[in-house]
Each structure stands twice: as C-alpha cells, then as structure tokens.
Amino acid sequence: MISQDKISTTFDHLIFGSYSLEDGVSFIYERLGVLPQKGGQHLMMGTHNAVVKLEDQTYLEVIAIDPSLSNPQRPRWFGMDTLQPGSEPKLLTWVVRTNDIQGAVDRSTMQHGKIESLQRDSYQWQIAIPENGQMPLQGIAPTIIQWQGQTHPAQLLSPSDLTLEAIEAWHPNATEVNEWLSQIGYQGKFTAHLPEGGKTDKSRLKVTLGSKKGNITFESFV
C-alpha cells in the first residue's frame, strides 16, 4: 500500500445507464450532439458500453444490459438490474482513478465493496464494486478504479468538443465525501454540499458538460 501522502486520485469518467445501449447512445447524441463510439462487453457483469472522449484521459460511458450475454452470477454493477425496458437513460454516477485502490477503499467509511480485477480487450483494471450491485451513497460518492498498465480507453477515442465543467452533489453525508476525497489526494472538479432544504430535501448528483450546444446539465436524484 502507498502511504497516504502519495495516494493520487483524479476524475476518470462519467457513467450513464440505459436498459438498451441503442437508447443510451441516442440519448447522448440528442442531448450533446456527439455520437458515442462502440465499446465492448463486460462478461462478468452482463453489460456492454459505448464511449465518448472528454478531455485528456477522461471520458463519458454509456452502459447497458447486453441481451446477447447470459445473466451474471451476481447483481450487475451500478444498480443496472433496476433499469426497466423503455425507461429513459440517465446519469448514474462518476468514477475516479487512483494509484492505490486498496488504500483509497481502506480510508473510506462508505461501502465501496470488493475490489475486482476485470479485463476487456487490451484494457485491464481493478474496480471496487459492492456485492449487492449498488453504488456508494447511491452514486453520489464515486466508484474507484485503478487502471493496470499504460493503456487507457480515452487514448484511442476520437476527439470531441465536450468538456467537463462541474460535478456537484447534495447529500447529508457531504462532509464525509469531501473529507475522504481529500484524504486520497483527489484533484478534480467536485464539490459535495449539504442538502439545501435540510434532511427533507432530495439528494442528487449534478454534472455540467460544455458542448457546441452550450453548457448541458444532467441530474440524478437519489
């Protein structure tokens, strides 16, 4: 494990969920004017994806249930099993990459789950996934990933005009999330706030992307 002052963490990608990948790709194209590129399959999770490059080594990912794959032996990640046919694609959560995934998980009081080793084509990575398939704080807190080797998905994606302008969240555990991100050396665009209306206000995740259409905002209420 790397010592605390050497853990480095930064924004990696956004995740949008869709029951159908075709619907998810259309949703992103209609909202942002950019067509996601075909990705591949996640055999362990029974899903497949399409992706769009943001800036540098960051991207936007659309994940959907893959009807050509058998149902996985465990709940699908990112709460995908709750999606219904015909439901509108939506923002699910965000992902940070780190150089010490075990250290990042150990420093958190949230339920990040078991660290799994996955592979798709030439990509290899470790990712923390709760055994019940749900997301930390229902997607408010980021999922943690550590890429193996020098290959990153964004490197092979076509450039786009999309830019990440902001990630914000409102949740009763906002202070806990901010402190944990600070402890694992997070450098990036994110601020968690306490709910504006107190405990009765809905928790939510808000992402703002810059595009040719101007700034476009997506919100996920939890």
PyRosetta script that sets phi, psi and omega in degrees:
from pyrosetta import init, pose_from_sequence

init()
pose = pose_from_sequence("MISQDKISTTFDHLIFGSYSLEDGVSFIYERLGVLPQKGGQHLMMGTHNAVVKLEDQTYLEVIAIDPSLSNPQRPRWFGMDTLQPGSEPKLLTWVVRTNDIQGAVDRSTMQHGKIESLQRDSYQWQIAIPENGQMPLQGIAPTIIQWQGQTHPAQLLSPSDLTLEAIEAWHPNATEVNEWLSQIGYQGKFTAHLPEGGKTDKSRLKVTLGSKKGNITFESFV")
pose.set_psi(1, 139.6)
pose.set_omega(1, 178.6)
pose.set_phi(2, -79.8)
pose.set_psi(2, 142.3)
pose.set_omega(2, 179.5)
pose.set_phi(3, -63.9)
pose.set_psi(3, 155.8)
pose.set_omega(3, -172.0)
pose.set_phi(4, -55.1)
pose.set_psi(4, -41.0)
pose.set_omega(4, -175.5)
pose.set_phi(5, -74.2)
pose.set_psi(5, -5.1)
pose.set_omega(5, 179.2)
pose.set_phi(6, -110.7)
pose.set_psi(6, -2.0)
pose.set_omega(6, 175.3)
pose.set_phi(7, -70.3)
pose.set_psi(7, 128.9)
pose.set_omega(7, -179.9)
pose.set_phi(8, -121.6)
pose.set_psi(8, 130.7)
pose.set_omega(8, -176.4)
pose.set_phi(9, -139.6)
pose.set_psi(9, 139.3)
pose.set_omega(9, 179.9)
pose.set_phi(10, -147.0)
pose.set_psi(10, 168.2)
pose.set_omega(10, 178.3)
pose.set_phi(11, -65.4)
pose.set_psi(11, 137.9)
pose.set_omega(11, 178.8)
pose.set_phi(12, -115.4)
pose.set_psi(12, -58.9)
pose.set_omega(12, 179.4)
pose.set_phi(13, -160.3)
pose.set_psi(13, 164.7)
pose.set_omega(13, 175.3)
pose.set_phi(14, -99.2)
pose.set_psi(14, 151.1)
pose.set_omega(14, 177.4)
pose.set_phi(15, -124.4)
pose.set_psi(15, 124.5)
pose.set_omega(15, 172.1)
pose.set_phi(16, -111.6)
pose.set_psi(16, 138.6)
pose.set_omega(16, -178.9)
pose.set_phi(17, -109.8)
pose.set_psi(17, 144.1)
pose.set_omega(17, 178.4)
pose.set_phi(18, -148.9)
pose.set_psi(18, 141.0)
pose.set_omega(18, 176.9)
pose.set_phi(19, -64.3)
pose.set_psi(19, -40.6)
pose.set_omega(19, 177.9)
pose.set_phi(20, -112.3)
pose.set_psi(20, 132.7)
pose.set_omega(20, 179.6)
pose.set_phi(21, -65.3)
pose.set_psi(21, -37.0)
pose.set_omega(21, 178.5)
pose.set_phi(22, -59.9)
pose.set_psi(22, -42.3)
pose.set_omega(22, 178.4)
pose.set_phi(23, -65.9)
pose.set_psi(23, -38.7)
pose.set_omega(23, 180.0)
pose.set_phi(24, -66.5)
pose.set_psi(24, -41.7)
pose.set_omega(24, 177.7)
pose.set_phi(25, -63.0)
pose.set_psi(25, -43.3)
pose.set_omega(25, 179.0)
pose.set_phi(26, -64.0)
pose.set_psi(26, -38.9)
pose.set_omega(26, 179.6)
pose.set_phi(27, -60.5)
pose.set_psi(27, -47.6)
pose.set_omega(27, 179.9)
pose.set_phi(28, -65.8)
pose.set_psi(28, -41.3)
pose.set_omega(28, 179.9)
pose.set_phi(29, -63.2)
pose.set_psi(29, -43.0)
pose.set_omega(29, -179.7)
pose.set_phi(30, -67.3)
pose.set_psi(30, -37.8)
pose.set_omega(30, -177.2)
pose.set_phi(31, -80.8)
pose.set_psi(31, -37.8)
pose.set_omega(31, -170.9)
pose.set_phi(32, -113.9)
pose.set_psi(32, -13.5)
pose.set_omega(32, 179.5)
pose.set_phi(33, 75.7)
pose.set_psi(33, 17.8)
pose.set_omega(33, 179.1)
pose.set_phi(34, -127.0)
pose.set_psi(34, 133.5)
pose.set_omega(34, -178.2)
pose.set_phi(35, -92.6)
pose.set_psi(35, 117.4)
pose.set_omega(35, 178.3)
pose.set_phi(36, -61.3)
pose.set_psi(36, 144.6)
pose.set_omega(36, 177.4)
pose.set_phi(37, -86.3)
pose.set_psi(37, 148.0)
pose.set_omega(37, 178.0)
pose.set_phi(38, -62.1)
pose.set_psi(38, 135.0)
pose.set_omega(38, 177.6)
pose.set_phi(39, -102.5)
pose.set_psi(39, -106.8)
pose.set_omega(39, -179.8)
pose.set_phi(40, -167.3)
pose.set_psi(40, -165.8)
pose.set_omega(40, -176.5)
pose.set_phi(41, -101.9)
pose.set_psi(41, 150.4)
pose.set_omega(41, 172.1)
pose.set_phi(42, -114.0)
pose.set_psi(42, 92.5)
pose.set_omega(42, -171.1)
pose.set_phi(43, -60.2)
pose.set_psi(43, -38.6)
pose.set_omega(43, -177.8)
pose.set_phi(44, -66.9)
pose.set_psi(44, -28.1)
pose.set_omega(44, -173.9)
pose.set_phi(45, -106.6)
pose.set_psi(45, -7.5)
pose.set_omega(45, -179.9)
pose.set_phi(46, 68.7)
pose.set_psi(46, 32.9)
pose.set_omega(46, -178.8)
pose.set_phi(47, -130.1)
pose.set_psi(47, 168.5)
pose.set_omega(47, 171.4)
pose.set_phi(48, -142.6)
pose.set_psi(48, 171.1)
pose.set_omega(48, -171.1)
pose.set_phi(49, -145.6)
pose.set_psi(49, 170.1)
pose.set_omega(49, 170.2)
pose.set_phi(50, -138.6)
pose.set_psi(50, 151.2)
pose.set_omega(50, -170.1)
pose.set_phi(51, -139.2)
pose.set_psi(51, 153.6)
pose.set_omega(51, 177.1)
pose.set_phi(52, -133.1)
pose.set_psi(52, 132.7)
pose.set_omega(52, 178.0)
pose.set_phi(53, -72.7)
pose.set_psi(53, 138.9)
pose.set_omega(53, 171.0)
pose.set_phi(54, -101.6)
pose.set_psi(54, -110.3)
pose.set_omega(54, 179.3)
pose.set_phi(55, -115.9)
pose.set_psi(55, 146.9)
pose.set_omega(55, 175.8)
pose.set_phi(56, 48.4)
pose.set_psi(56, -129.3)
pose.set_omega(56, 179.9)
pose.set_phi(57, -97.6)
pose.set_psi(57, 57.3)
pose.set_omega(57, 176.2)
pose.set_phi(58, -136.7)
pose.set_psi(58, 156.2)
pose.set_omega(58, -177.4)
pose.set_phi(59, -159.0)
pose.set_psi(59, 172.7)
pose.set_omega(59, 175.4)
pose.set_phi(60, -113.8)
pose.set_psi(60, 134.3)
pose.set_omega(60, -177.5)
pose.set_phi(61, -122.6)
pose.set_psi(61, 133.3)
pose.set_omega(61, 171.1)
pose.set_phi(62, -104.9)
pose.set_psi(62, 121.4)
pose.set_omega(62, 178.7)
pose.set_phi(63, -113.3)
pose.set_psi(63, 138.5)
pose.set_omega(63, 179.3)
pose.set_phi(64, -141.0)
pose.set_psi(64, 160.0)
pose.set_omega(64, 174.8)
pose.set_phi(65, -69.1)
pose.set_psi(65, 131.1)
pose.set_omega(65, -178.5)
pose.set_phi(66, -94.5)
pose.set_psi(66, 109.6)
pose.set_omega(66, -176.9)
pose.set_phi(67, -68.5)
pose.set_psi(67, -14.0)
pose.set_omega(67, -179.6)
pose.set_phi(68, -83.9)
pose.set_psi(68, -8.9)
pose.set_omega(68, -178.7)
pose.set_phi(69, -103.6)
pose.set_psi(69, 151.1)
pose.set_omega(69, 175.0)
pose.set_phi(70, -68.3)
pose.set_psi(70, 154.9)
pose.set_omega(70, 175.8)
pose.set_phi(71, -60.9)
pose.set_psi(71, 135.6)
pose.set_omega(71, -178.9)
pose.set_phi(72, -67.4)
pose.set_psi(72, 163.3)
pose.set_omega(72, -179.7)
pose.set_phi(73, -81.1)
pose.set_psi(73, 4.4)
pose.set_omega(73, -179.0)
pose.set_phi(74, -145.3)
pose.set_psi(74, 167.2)
pose.set_omega(74, 174.7)
pose.set_phi(75, -60.0)
pose.set_psi(75, 141.0)
pose.set_omega(75, 176.6)
pose.set_phi(76, -64.8)
pose.set_psi(76, 152.4)
pose.set_omega(76, -178.8)
pose.set_phi(77, -71.5)
pose.set_psi(77, 165.8)
pose.set_omega(77, 175.9)
pose.set_phi(78, 57.1)
pose.set_psi(78, 27.5)
pose.set_omega(78, 178.4)
pose.set_phi(79, 65.0)
pose.set_psi(79, 25.1)
pose.set_omega(79, -175.0)
pose.set_phi(80, -62.7)
pose.set_psi(80, -25.7)
pose.set_omega(80, -178.2)
pose.set_phi(81, -68.9)
pose.set_psi(81, -13.2)
pose.set_omega(81, 179.2)
pose.set_phi(82, -85.7)
pose.set_psi(82, -11.1)
pose.set_omega(82, -179.2)
pose.set_phi(83, -72.8)
pose.set_psi(83, 143.0)
pose.set_omega(83, -177.5)
pose.set_phi(84, -116.2)
pose.set_psi(84, 150.7)
pose.set_omega(84, 176.9)
pose.set_phi(85, -55.5)
pose.set_psi(85, 132.0)
pose.set_omega(85, 178.4)
pose.set_phi(86, 86.1)
pose.set_psi(86, -6.8)
pose.set_omega(86, 179.3)
pose.set_phi(87, -72.0)
pose.set_psi(87, 147.9)
pose.set_omega(87, -177.3)
pose.set_phi(88, -69.8)
pose.set_psi(88, 136.0)
pose.set_omega(88, 174.1)
pose.set_phi(89, -56.6)
pose.set_psi(89, 152.0)
pose.set_omega(89, -176.1)
pose.set_phi(90, -153.7)
pose.set_psi(90, 159.2)
pose.set_omega(90, 171.8)
pose.set_phi(91, -65.7)
pose.set_psi(91, 130.4)
pose.set_omega(91, 178.8)
pose.set_phi(92, -105.2)
pose.set_psi(92, -51.3)
pose.set_omega(92, -175.0)
pose.set_phi(93, -169.6)
pose.set_psi(93, -171.0)
pose.set_omega(93, 177.3)
pose.set_phi(94, -134.1)
pose.set_psi(94, 160.8)
pose.set_omega(94, -173.7)
pose.set_phi(95, -127.8)
pose.set_psi(95, 135.8)
pose.set_omega(95, 174.3)
pose.set_phi(96, -112.2)
pose.set_psi(96, 146.3)
pose.set_omega(96, 175.0)
pose.set_phi(97, -107.8)
pose.set_psi(97, 145.9)
pose.set_omega(97, -175.6)
pose.set_phi(98, -137.7)
pose.set_psi(98, 163.9)
pose.set_omega(98, 175.7)
pose.set_phi(99, -95.8)
pose.set_psi(99, 3.1)
pose.set_omega(99, 179.3)
pose.set_phi(100, -153.1)
pose.set_psi(100, 82.5)
pose.set_omega(100, -175.5)
pose.set_phi(101, -66.0)
pose.set_psi(101, -36.4)
pose.set_omega(101, 178.9)
pose.set_phi(102, -65.1)
pose.set_psi(102, -43.4)
pose.set_omega(102, 178.0)
pose.set_phi(103, -63.1)
pose.set_psi(103, -38.9)
pose.set_omega(103, 179.8)
pose.set_phi(104, -65.9)
pose.set_psi(104, -41.9)
pose.set_omega(104, 178.1)
pose.set_phi(105, -66.4)
pose.set_psi(105, -43.3)
pose.set_omega(105, -177.7)
pose.set_phi(106, -62.5)
pose.set_psi(106, -29.2)
pose.set_omega(106, -177.5)
pose.set_phi(107, -85.6)
pose.set_psi(107, -1.4)
pose.set_omega(107, -177.4)
pose.set_phi(108, -102.6)
pose.set_psi(108, 143.8)
pose.set_omega(108, 173.7)
pose.set_phi(109, -95.0)
pose.set_psi(109, -0.4)
pose.set_omega(109, 179.0)
pose.set_phi(110, -88.7)
pose.set_psi(110, 165.3)
pose.set_omega(110, -176.8)
pose.set_phi(111, -91.2)
pose.set_psi(111, 93.4)
pose.set_omega(111, 179.4)
pose.set_phi(112, -91.2)
pose.set_psi(112, -16.5)
pose.set_omega(112, 176.0)
pose.set_phi(113, 87.9)
pose.set_psi(113, -165.2)
pose.set_omega(113, -176.9)
pose.set_phi(114, -83.7)
pose.set_psi(114, 143.2)
pose.set_omega(114, 176.3)
pose.set_phi(115, -81.7)
pose.set_psi(115, 119.1)
pose.set_omega(115, -179.0)
pose.set_phi(116, -110.3)
pose.set_psi(116, 147.7)
pose.set_omega(116, 174.8)
pose.set_phi(117, -102.9)
pose.set_psi(117, 122.5)
pose.set_omega(117, -176.6)
pose.set_phi(118, -125.2)
pose.set_psi(118, 163.1)
pose.set_omega(118, 178.9)
pose.set_phi(119, -149.5)
pose.set_psi(119, 139.6)
pose.set_omega(119, 171.9)
pose.set_phi(120, -142.4)
pose.set_psi(120, 117.9)
pose.set_omega(120, -176.5)
pose.set_phi(121, 55.5)
pose.set_psi(121, -122.8)
pose.set_omega(121, -178.8)
pose.set_phi(122, -90.1)
pose.set_psi(122, 0.2)
pose.set_omega(122, -176.7)
pose.set_phi(123, -92.6)
pose.set_psi(123, 133.8)
pose.set_omega(123, 175.4)
pose.set_phi(124, -131.2)
pose.set_psi(124, 137.8)
pose.set_omega(124, -178.6)
pose.set_phi(125, -156.9)
pose.set_psi(125, 162.0)
pose.set_omega(125, 170.3)
pose.set_phi(126, -111.5)
pose.set_psi(126, 141.9)
pose.set_omega(126, -177.3)
pose.set_phi(127, -146.6)
pose.set_psi(127, 142.0)
pose.set_omega(127, 178.7)
pose.set_phi(128, -90.2)
pose.set_psi(128, 122.4)
pose.set_omega(128, -176.6)
pose.set_phi(129, -132.6)
pose.set_psi(129, 120.1)
pose.set_omega(129, 174.8)
pose.set_phi(130, -59.0)
pose.set_psi(130, 142.6)
pose.set_omega(130, -176.2)
pose.set_phi(131, -63.6)
pose.set_psi(131, -25.2)
pose.set_omega(131, 179.6)
pose.set_phi(132, -85.6)
pose.set_psi(132, 1.4)
pose.set_omega(132, 177.1)
pose.set_phi(133, 81.6)
pose.set_psi(133, -3.8)
pose.set_omega(133, -179.2)
pose.set_phi(134, -83.1)
pose.set_psi(134, 174.5)
pose.set_omega(134, -176.0)
pose.set_phi(135, -108.8)
pose.set_psi(135, 150.4)
pose.set_omega(135, 177.7)
pose.set_phi(136, -56.7)
pose.set_psi(136, 124.4)
pose.set_omega(136, -177.3)
pose.set_phi(137, 52.0)
pose.set_psi(137, 40.2)
pose.set_omega(137, 178.5)
pose.set_phi(138, 56.4)
pose.set_psi(138, 30.9)
pose.set_omega(138, 177.0)
pose.set_phi(139, 99.5)
pose.set_psi(139, -8.3)
pose.set_omega(139, 178.0)
pose.set_phi(140, -66.6)
pose.set_psi(140, -50.0)
pose.set_omega(140, 174.8)
pose.set_phi(141, -80.7)
pose.set_psi(141, 145.6)
pose.set_omega(141, -176.3)
pose.set_phi(142, -76.1)
pose.set_psi(142, 154.5)
pose.set_omega(142, 166.9)
pose.set_phi(143, -76.9)
pose.set_psi(143, 148.1)
pose.set_omega(143, -176.9)
pose.set_phi(144, -108.4)
pose.set_psi(144, 135.0)
pose.set_omega(144, 179.7)
pose.set_phi(145, -133.6)
pose.set_psi(145, 149.2)
pose.set_omega(145, 172.0)
pose.set_phi(146, -133.6)
pose.set_psi(146, 113.2)
pose.set_omega(146, -179.9)
pose.set_phi(147, -75.2)
pose.set_psi(147, 143.3)
pose.set_omega(147, 179.0)
pose.set_phi(148, -102.2)
pose.set_psi(148, 134.3)
pose.set_omega(148, -179.7)
pose.set_phi(149, 79.6)
pose.set_psi(149, -164.8)
pose.set_omega(149, -173.8)
pose.set_phi(150, -100.7)
pose.set_psi(150, -6.2)
pose.set_omega(150, -175.9)
pose.set_phi(151, -86.8)
pose.set_psi(151, 129.1)
pose.set_omega(151, 178.0)
pose.set_phi(152, -128.6)
pose.set_psi(152, 139.3)
pose.set_omega(152, -176.0)
pose.set_phi(153, -54.2)
pose.set_psi(153, -36.6)
pose.set_omega(153, -176.5)
pose.set_phi(154, -66.0)
pose.set_psi(154, -22.4)
pose.set_omega(154, -176.7)
pose.set_phi(155, -64.6)
pose.set_psi(155, -29.8)
pose.set_omega(155, -175.9)
pose.set_phi(156, -102.1)
pose.set_psi(156, 4.2)
pose.set_omega(156, -178.9)
pose.set_phi(157, -88.1)
pose.set_psi(157, 148.5)
pose.set_omega(157, 176.1)
pose.set_phi(158, -67.1)
pose.set_psi(158, 143.6)
pose.set_omega(158, 178.3)
pose.set_phi(159, -61.4)
pose.set_psi(159, 150.9)
pose.set_omega(159, 173.9)
pose.set_phi(160, -134.1)
pose.set_psi(160, 171.5)
pose.set_omega(160, 179.4)
pose.set_phi(161, -93.1)
pose.set_psi(161, 9.5)
pose.set_omega(161, -176.8)
pose.set_phi(162, -80.5)
pose.set_psi(162, 140.0)
pose.set_omega(162, 176.2)
pose.set_phi(163, -133.6)
pose.set_psi(163, 144.1)
pose.set_omega(163, 174.9)
pose.set_phi(164, -83.4)
pose.set_psi(164, 116.8)
pose.set_omega(164, -178.8)
pose.set_phi(165, -95.2)
pose.set_psi(165, -37.9)
pose.set_omega(165, -177.7)
pose.set_phi(166, -166.2)
pose.set_psi(166, 148.6)
pose.set_omega(166, 167.1)
pose.set_phi(167, -128.0)
pose.set_psi(167, 125.5)
pose.set_omega(167, 178.8)
pose.set_phi(168, -133.3)
pose.set_psi(168, 154.8)
pose.set_omega(168, 177.6)
pose.set_phi(169, -143.5)
pose.set_psi(169, 151.1)
pose.set_omega(169, 174.5)
pose.set_phi(170, -125.9)
pose.set_psi(170, 121.3)
pose.set_omega(170, -175.8)
pose.set_phi(171, -162.5)
pose.set_psi(171, 147.0)
pose.set_omega(171, 177.8)
pose.set_phi(172, -58.8)
pose.set_psi(172, -23.8)
pose.set_omega(172, 179.6)
pose.set_phi(173, -97.4)
pose.set_psi(173, 26.3)
pose.set_omega(173, -176.5)
pose.set_phi(174, -57.2)
pose.set_psi(174, -43.8)
pose.set_omega(174, -178.9)
pose.set_phi(175, -61.7)
pose.set_psi(175, -41.6)
pose.set_omega(175, 179.0)
pose.set_phi(176, -61.2)
pose.set_psi(176, -42.7)
pose.set_omega(176, -179.1)
pose.set_phi(177, -65.6)
pose.set_psi(177, -47.8)
pose.set_omega(177, -179.1)
pose.set_phi(178, -61.0)
pose.set_psi(178, -42.1)
pose.set_omega(178, -178.8)
pose.set_phi(179, -66.6)
pose.set_psi(179, -41.0)
pose.set_omega(179, 179.6)
pose.set_phi(180, -63.9)
pose.set_psi(180, -44.3)
pose.set_omega(180, 179.1)
pose.set_phi(181, -61.0)
pose.set_psi(181, -37.3)
pose.set_omega(181, 177.3)
pose.set_phi(182, -65.1)
pose.set_psi(182, -40.5)
pose.set_omega(182, -178.6)
pose.set_phi(183, -64.3)
pose.set_psi(183, -30.5)
pose.set_omega(183, -178.0)
pose.set_phi(184, -99.3)
pose.set_psi(184, 17.6)
pose.set_omega(184, 172.7)
pose.set_phi(185, 70.7)
pose.set_psi(185, 31.7)
pose.set_omega(185, -178.1)
pose.set_phi(186, -67.8)
pose.set_psi(186, 129.3)
pose.set_omega(186, 174.7)
pose.set_phi(187, -123.7)
pose.set_psi(187, 108.7)
pose.set_omega(187, -178.6)
pose.set_phi(188, 172.1)
pose.set_psi(188, -179.0)
pose.set_omega(188, -176.8)
pose.set_phi(189, -86.0)
pose.set_psi(189, 102.4)
pose.set_omega(189, 173.9)
pose.set_phi(190, -166.5)
pose.set_psi(190, 136.4)
pose.set_omega(190, 172.3)
pose.set_phi(191, -142.0)
pose.set_psi(191, 129.9)
pose.set_omega(191, 174.8)
pose.set_phi(192, -104.1)
pose.set_psi(192, 135.5)
pose.set_omega(192, -179.2)
pose.set_phi(193, -120.2)
pose.set_psi(193, 155.5)
pose.set_omega(193, 169.2)
pose.set_phi(194, -70.3)
pose.set_psi(194, 149.1)
pose.set_omega(194, -179.2)
pose.set_phi(195, -54.1)
pose.set_psi(195, 136.4)
pose.set_omega(195, -175.8)
pose.set_phi(196, -66.7)
pose.set_psi(196, -28.9)
pose.set_omega(196, -178.3)
pose.set_phi(197, -104.3)
pose.set_psi(197, 19.5)
pose.set_omega(197, -177.7)
pose.set_phi(198, 80.9)
pose.set_psi(198, -162.5)
pose.set_omega(198, -174.7)
pose.set_phi(199, -65.0)
pose.set_psi(199, -20.6)
pose.set_omega(199, -178.9)
pose.set_phi(200, -81.7)
pose.set_psi(200, -14.0)
pose.set_omega(200, 180.0)
pose.set_phi(201, -76.0)
pose.set_psi(201, 145.2)
pose.set_omega(201, -179.2)
pose.set_phi(202, -71.6)
pose.set_psi(202, 138.1)
pose.set_omega(202, 173.1)
pose.set_phi(203, -74.9)
pose.set_psi(203, 147.8)
pose.set_omega(203, -178.7)
pose.set_phi(204, -157.5)
pose.set_psi(204, 158.0)
pose.set_omega(204, 175.0)
pose.set_phi(205, -116.0)
pose.set_psi(205, 134.1)
pose.set_omega(205, -177.0)
pose.set_phi(206, -129.4)
pose.set_psi(206, 127.1)
pose.set_omega(206, 179.2)
pose.set_phi(207, -122.9)
pose.set_psi(207, 133.4)
pose.set_omega(207, 177.0)
pose.set_phi(208, -116.8)
pose.set_psi(208, 124.9)
pose.set_omega(208, 178.5)
pose.set_phi(209, -116.5)
pose.set_psi(209, 138.9)
pose.set_omega(209, 173.3)
pose.set_phi(210, -87.1)
pose.set_psi(210, 138.9)
pose.set_omega(210, -179.3)
pose.set_phi(211, -149.5)
pose.set_psi(211, 178.1)
pose.set_omega(211, 176.0)
pose.set_phi(212, -62.2)
pose.set_psi(212, -22.9)
pose.set_omega(212, 179.2)
pose.set_phi(213, -86.2)
pose.set_psi(213, 1.2)
pose.set_omega(213, -175.1)
pose.set_phi(214, 100.3)
pose.set_psi(214, -168.3)
pose.set_omega(214, 178.4)
pose.set_phi(215, -75.3)
pose.set_psi(215, 128.3)
pose.set_omega(215, -179.7)
pose.set_phi(216, -117.0)
pose.set_psi(216, 131.8)
pose.set_omega(216, -176.7)
pose.set_phi(217, -111.3)
pose.set_psi(217, 137.6)
pose.set_omega(217, 173.4)
pose.set_phi(218, -121.3)
pose.set_psi(218, 139.3)
pose.set_omega(218, 178.5)
pose.set_phi(219, -130.1)
pose.set_psi(219, 142.7)
pose.set_omega(219, 176.3)
pose.set_phi(220, -125.7)
pose.set_psi(220, 118.3)
pose.set_omega(220, -179.8)
pose.set_phi(221, -96.1)
pose.set_psi(221, 136.1)
pose.set_omega(221, -176.0)
pose.set_phi(222, -125.2)
pose.dump_pdb("model.pdb")
